[in-house]
Amino acid sequence: KNIYNVDPGDVFWAASDVGWVVGHSYICYAPLIHGNTTIVFEGKPVGTPDAGTFWRVISEHKVKSFFTAPTAFRAVKREDPNGEFLKKYDLSELNAIYLAGERADPDTIEWTQKMTGKPVYDHWWQTETGYTIAGNPVGIEPMPVKIGSPTVAMPGYDVQILDEAGHELPPGELGAIAIKLPLPPGTLPTLWNAEDRFKKSYLEHFPGYYETGDAGMKDEDGYLWIMARTDDVINVAGHRLSTGGMEEVLASHPDVAECAVIGVSDSLKGQLPVGFLCLTKGVDRPHDEITAECVKLVRDKIGPVAAFKLAVVVGRLPKTRSGKILRATMVKLADGEEFKLPATIDDPAILDEIRDALNGIGYARG
């Protein structure tokens, strides 16, 4: 109720696999305990049978509150950029859309709001926490939305931004996001049969804190900004840069439906960013024109310090079945390192496509 603003009797839909934590918390337990109708959905936002799947289910079942991952809307936007399918369905019962599972770039949020006419709320949490760390308490009193931020920490969470030495950073500075112990009820107490790994993975790096593995910052109003996984903060000639910030710029290009930026090894600068661009359906301009525009866009918005000079157009990005982009695997592929095929990958053939694209710009030669 406090986050998703549903009352007993309302229809709530979390469009996740039941096996993921969203399915666990927000398809099974929470809605049923709260007296809501819950929807169990098998399929994809596009191709089962078309890019109108979400709108059809929302219309037919009178969904009041809808929760999915940003990547789902990127897929819909890519297939149906003008929202033609949406026009066929009545979304009058829908109050709001909630996004989580990965960073929600402003372009995706703005497109979704424009197409649906509904408020879109980003919120941030993890499998380990089981429910919202930072969000907008719409069911109590909506806070002003800052697009790109999941809003503020919810009760029970003391979220801090720390430097490598574990010192709190001032507003506006990028650092590791950590939660001061103790964690609130309902979060993980340990890892199954792996207490030592639990301590090493989450508690040792910053004593007295739970390490989230995400990087970001707070602003002057206390709003949290999740920029990337800690592993996705790259070091270019001594400058710590967020790949999420670069992705945000690339996603603003009108021909780009979805993108990913990774850091590849470089003997001179340590790491260099490489961008992967998936184009909106129907775009038939030369790829080198689009990549040149994207390189210029990053240079103009972030500056020469980003050293962003390489971008390549690909048909699709490697993802888990829940829609998370497999950036760490892409980095190993680019650097010619051995890697284990992720068990949760949606389609292993995509990695061959990424390897071919990287070969074209001089990487993945190993």
HELIX and SHEET records of a PDB file:
HELIX    1   1 VAL A   21  GLY A   23  1                                   3    
HELIX    2   2 HIS A   24  TYR A   29  3                                   6    
HELIX    3   3 ALA A   30  ILE A   33  1                                   4    
HELIX    4   4 THR A   53  HIS A   61  1                                   9    
HELIX    5   5 PRO A   70  GLU A   79  1                                  10    
HELIX    6   6 LEU A   86  LYS A   88  5                                   3    
HELIX    7   7 PRO A  106  THR A  116  1                                  11    
HELIX    8   8 GLU A  195  PHE A  198  1                                   4    
HELIX    9   9 LYS A  199  LEU A  203  3                                   5    
HELIX   10  10 THR A  230  ASP A  232  5                                   3    
HELIX   11  11 THR A  243  ALA A  251  1                                   9    
HELIX   12  12 HIS A  287  LYS A  301  1                                  15    
HELIX   13  13 PRO A  304  ALA A  306  5                                   3    
HELIX   14  14 ARG A  327  ALA A  334  1                                   8    
HELIX   15  15 ALA A  349  ASN A  359  1                                  11    
SHEET    1   A 5 THR A  37  THR A  38  0                                        
SHEET    2   A 5 VAL A  11  ALA A  14  1                                        
SHEET    3   A 5 SER A  65  THR A  68  1                                        
SHEET    4   A 5 ALA A  96  LEU A  99  1                                        
SHEET    5   A 5 VAL A 120  ASP A 122  1                                        
SHEET    1   B 2 ALA A 134  GLY A 135  0                                        
SHEET    2   B 2 VAL A 152  ALA A 153 -1                                        
SHEET    1   C 4 VAL A 159  LEU A 162  0                                        
SHEET    2   C 4 GLY A 175  LYS A 180 -1                                        
SHEET    3   C 4 TYR A 209  LYS A 218 -1                                        
SHEET    4   C 4 LEU A 224  ARG A 229 -1                                        
SHEET    1   D 2 VAL A 233  VAL A 236  0                                        
SHEET    2   D 2 HIS A 239  SER A 242 -1                                        
SHEET    1   E 3 VAL A 256  ASP A 266  0                                        
SHEET    2   E 3 GLY A 270  LEU A 279 -1                                        
SHEET    3   E 3 LEU A 310  VAL A 313  1                                        
END                                                                             
